[in-house]
Structure formats: structure tokens, C-alpha cells
């Protein structure tokens, strides 16, 4: 099953990668790799993670305080958010209404 990131999730991924890379050279690359691994786990076991709200599920990253919120679509996984777990909770809810 393929993974599609929303334009917002792509921007969040880029922003967090940039932040971590500035913090320590190579850390941004490690963050992006962790997101890639999480996306792979989601495609292999899409229903393994808990429901965050409605039909949106939450996959926590292992080495970073981030979560990926996603929905299982008929022919793909749709990543709605790549969000820090402790900042601005629930800001993403409006995205699921469009």
C-alpha cells in the first residue's frame, strides 16, 4: 500500500527536519529516516495503532517526540500530520473536515 502525505504533513516534516539539522548536523537526516520507518510500519500493519479521533490513527515515532496521524484509505495510507506530541494538541482536527 502506498503512502501519501498531505501538503501540511510534508511541510511539517520539512520544518522538523530543518530544526533538527540546525540543532545537530545529521539529526535532521535521522529524524527523516525515523519518519520513513514509521510510514513503512504503518503500511505493513495499518490497524496496529490506536485511534486518535474518528478514523484517524496515531503512530508514535521511536526516537523523537513526534507522532504521525493517518487515515486508512481504500488504496493508500493518508498521512494528515507529522506533529510534535507536546505542542498545540488537536490543531490538526480541521484538516480532517476537508
RAFEN-V461930 format. One record per helix or strand of 3 or more residues. SS is the DSSP state (H for helix, E for strand). FROM is the first residue (numbers start at 1). TO is the last residue. If there is no record, write none. Layout:
ss={SS | SS}
from={FROM | FROM}
to={TO | TO}
This chain:
ss={E | H | H | E | E | E | E | H}
from={2 | 7 | 27 | 51 | 56 | 66 | 76 | 93}
to={5 | 23 | 44 | 53 | 60 | 72 | 84 | 97}
